[in-house]
Amino acid sequence: MKKKFFKALSKFNKKFLPSYSKQQLDLQKASNVQKAIIGWKLWVTKNSLD
């Protein structure tokens, strides 16, 4: 159940949140909002792979 939820959330993230790796964003120059989005996407991806 948990894994299905995170997989669905991951698809939502991919569709609606920006991809900073494609934009080649430098993490040292990223704003706090951009860092929060990166952290959120990382957390969701980690939980969907468990």
Secondary structure, 3 states (H helix, E strand, C coil): CHHHHHHHHHHHHHHHCCCCCCCCCCHHHCCHHHHHHHHHHHHHHHHHHC
